[in-house]
Amino acid sequence: MKPFINKLSYLFLAFVIVLPSCKDDEDDRNRRDLLIGTWEIQTGELEGYEITIEGVTLNESTIGIIAAASSEVRRVVDAVEEGANILFPPGTTISFNADDSFVIEDETEVTNGTWSLSDNEETITVQATNDLGIDQLEFIIRSLTDQAIDVSLRIEDDDIDFEDLGEGELPANIEGFAIEYDFNFGKQQ
């Protein structure tokens, strides 16, 4: 019986030593390491929005009547609904570099800036001057693997410099807005 217990002890010891060495290397990588590289937009869609008009907050299901009656409101609603494609048109890539710089490229322009990851590794902050009047965006990481990332982006009226857009301010009867988009990117090889 003693030889059997010794063999069982050796077998157990072998499992203790061998199994941790078989662990997938990606498990040891943090989110920052996973982000480094080039990502291509796969999908971008509007999750929802709210627009405050004359003290009343409306969402996408209740704003239709007002948008039909006001060309200013209709213009804002159209821009909100097309926002995902405006921010990241099909074919757009974003490269996160180890030196905290990033490059966003689409068919018409290249944007350079810096990026950072929050201490809890749940938020990516990108900073760059651009034509949209938004100098900083914060993306909430919903999921991240070595092949795909799903992020949400919330933009509010105070995030945008309307003068940079040539607008000066929101249309007269719109007091504020909040928009949320969902973006999926695939890692390029």
N, C-alpha and C positions, 0 to 999 in steps of 0.2 A: 504494500500500500504506500510506503514511503517513497519508492521510485515514482509512482504515479503522481503523488502530490508535488514532488520536485519538478516533474515534467510540466504539470499544470502551472506551477509557479513560473517556470521559464516561458511558457506560452503566454501567460498573462503579461509578464515583463516585456516580451517581444511586442505584444499589441500596444502597450503603453509607449514604447519607444517608436514603433513604426507608424502608427496611426497619425500622430501629430505631424510627422514629416510628409504625409500624403495630403495635408491640408492645401486647398487651393490658394495660390499666391495672392489672388485678388482679394481674398478676405482680409489681408493685411494692409491693403491700400486704402488710404482715406479718400474722401470725396474730392479733395483738391487734386490728388494724383489721377483720379478717374477723369476729371474735367480737362486736364491738359491734352490738347490735340485739336483737331478740326472736326466740327459738327455741321451737318447739313439739315436745313429745315425739312421736316417731313409733313407736318400739319400745323396749322394755326387756326384757331377758331375763337369766336366770341363766346365767353361763358355767361356774361350778363352785364347789365349796366343800369345805372340810375341817373336821372337828370332832374335837377331841382329847378322848377319854373314857378316864379311868383309864389314861393313858399311851399309849393307842393312837390313832393318827390315822386317821380314816375319811373317805372322800369320798362323794359322792352315790350311787355304785354299790355301796358296801359298808355303808352305814349302815342300810339298810332293816330288817334283823333286829332291831337294837337299838332302833330307833324304834318298831317294832311291840310291843316288850316294855316300853318305858318311855314313859309319857305326858309326862314332862318333856322327854325327847329328841324325841319326836314334835312337841311344841309348838315347840321351837327349829327343827326341820327345816321345819315348815310356815311359820314366819315367814321363814326363809331363802328358801324357794321362792317366797313371795309378795313378797319384798323389793323387787323392781323396781317392782311396782305400788304398794307402800307409799311408796317414795321419790318416784316420779314417776307418779302416776295418769294415766290417759288424759286428754288435754286440758291437761295441765300446760304452762305456758310459763315460760321463764326469760329475763329481759332483762339483758344485760350492758351497762352504761353506761360512757361514756368517763371518768367521774369515779371509777372503780373500785368503784362500787356495783352491786348486782344486786337483782332482784326475782324471786321464784319465786311463781307464782300457780297454784292449782288450784281445784277447786270448793268446797273447804272453808276454805282459808286462804291468807294472803299472808305470805311470809317475805322479810325484807330483810336485807342484809348487805353484805360487801365481797368483792371477788374480785381475784385477781392471776394473772399469767401468768409462768411460770418464765423465767429468762434464755434458756434454749434453746428456749422457746416450745413445749414438749411437755407441760406440766402446767398445768392450771387449778386453782387453790386457791380454794375458797369458804369464807367464815367467817360463821357466823350461829348464834344460839341457836335451838334448835328442840325440839320435843316428842320427838324420837327419841333425845335424849341424845348427839347427834353435833354438835360445834360447828365442826368443820373437815372438809371433804372434799377429796380430791385426785383429779381426773379426768385420766387419761392420754389425750391426743389421739391417736386412731388415724388419723383423716383429717379434713380440714377444707377446705371450699370455701366460696364465697360463698352457697351454698344448703343445705349439709348439714354436720353434724358427727357423728362417731362417736367416742364416748369409752368408756373402761373405768373402772370404779370398784372398788377393793379395800377391803373393810372387815374389820378384825380386832377381836377382843374388846377390846383395849386402846384402840380408837378410840371406844368407847361408854361413857358414864357410866350404868351400870345403875341407880344410885340416882335419876337424873333420870327414868328410865323407870318408877320405882316397883317395880323388881325387887330392888334391893339387890345382887344378884350373879347370876352364871350358876347354872343348876340344879346341884345338888350334885355330880353325877358328870361334868359337862362342864367341862373344864379350859381350853379355848380354841377359837377358830374363826377361819377366814379365808374370806371370801366374795368372789367376783368377778362383777360385773354388766357388761353391755354396753348402752349407751344410744345411740340414734340420734335426732337432733333435726333438724327442717327449719326453715329461716329463714322467718319471716313477712314478708309484703310490706307 
